[in-house]
Amino acid sequence: MTLTRRLCLIIVALAWALPAGAKPSRPVAEAGIATAHPLATQAGEEIMAAGGNAFDAAVAISAALAVVEPFASGLGGGAFWLLHEAKGGRQTFVDAREVAPGAATRDMYLDELGKPRPGATLDGALAAGIPGQPAGLAYLAKRYGRLPLKKSLAPAIRYAEDGVEVTRGMELGLRFRAGAARNSPALAALYLPGGKALVAGDVVRYPDLARTLRRIAADGRDGFYRGPVAEQLVDGVRAGGGIWTLDDLARYEVIERQPIRASYRGMTIVSAPPPSAGGIALANVFQILSGYELGRLAPADRKHLTIEAMRRAYRDRAIYLGDPAFVSMPLDRLLSPYYADGQRISILMDRATPSIQLSGILPEPVAGTNTTHFSVLDRAGNRVAGTLSINTWFGSAFMPPGTGVILNNEMDDFSIKTGVPNGFDLIGTDANSIAPGKRMLSSMSPTFLESDRGVAILGTPGGSRIISMVLLAALAWSDGADAAAMVALKRYHHQYFPDVVAYEDGAFTPDEKAALEAKGHKLEPSERSYGNMQVVTWDRATGRVAAASDPRGGGDVTIY
Ligand code: DON
């Protein structure tokens, strides 16, 4: 098994402490880390062994992922970290999402006829938002860490200098993005030497990225957002047809937010607030489902109701949600149990509701993905769920020369025109239209589940499907599933439009398929697998910690 095909997870047997917010019983007997790459997990372990807490480990893991999984997340992208401090039980959400550059305009990706310019939000420097992750790393280390940033970034710097093996996943991603990468000489020099894409087993060294990381280690956020790195970024972006300015970088701000909380049958769900749609959509689905005795229903009916709840939650995502600094959202209404009561009235037990019959917006006809998630629990009971992204494989496939930084193509997460689907077929309205300094709506949903059973820390990549994957895993945990069962669960998904239920082989039995089709659902088998879920759980009765990595990612577990 090659390196990046292996997902890694480590349970570190350590000390005794109780996650705050949990009822006293057996304390945390172990600490756990689950990430999408063995070297990222090792980075977290190294930093904890050096006296760091879960938040230092999160910095080390996030930076390491930028080096070992550079096609999925990195310094050129954004991140959400959901935190739980054991002491006092405070929970907070650190938002280091990208923002639109100051010169961005609402219609910047449309031609004179108002039609979307193909590929404009996905390929090249114009597709990139102002990155948030470097500022987020400095923020996390300063506010929550015990160790200096320099220490927590050391493993990532070492990996970048020593070189990292190309994995099968990266090879596939490269094949997919080689066309766009050819337009970025700095990126092509790294991954397409002599015009030929690297293959699994090749080793890539990242001297420029190491230098950029060293600047951040020495100067904190200013090492990226001001001075020579900022100049290289802006020069490179502008030469590549982008619109960034030094001022855009200097003004970037990390924002701390209150997580969204919801409950379902004794389980509390703590998840991402806007500018992520995750927490609101999860809360809405759970409010709707709370009105049914799912356990008493036939499996096909249970799945029908879950699909109908997804349809309605994704509809509200499309219509109402965006950056809270720019749009006023009816969150009180969306989170109200009365609203869910109303939504249940429109759900029929024997028939799917065609999305077109729900008031809302209609998609215009149109047309890969990557991101990463990790979960950490330390020996004191501190927790981090982190989801990090540059959006699709290799982001915009653009690297400003000299920086080693692959820029995101997160501008595609805006709604460039009402009803025009993005790369994940998501549609939106003005609530998520482009404006200077605005954060684009996300589906990334780092989440905690808490109940009498204990705690689960989870999340996954997967674009629009992130929310439904977290939802299904949370429902399974509420029904007693363990970490391994949560990541292995066969998944299904409905996102309002397209009005189909995408499903993995095994998600429905033949009888369930027949029953759902009889109700009018259009079932569509997924062509490829989605998701790379990472889960860490703590069991209240035994004090034991378990962790699991999604088998779709290749899975590798280490316990000690
Ligand atoms: O923020 C979002 O919702 C997307 N940019 C996430 C992209 C993603 O998960 C791609 N993964 N497969």
Residues whose N, C-alpha, C, O or C-beta is under 5 A from the ligand:
A	BS01	DON	T369 N370 T371 S389 N391 D413 L441 S442 S443 M444 P461 G462 G463
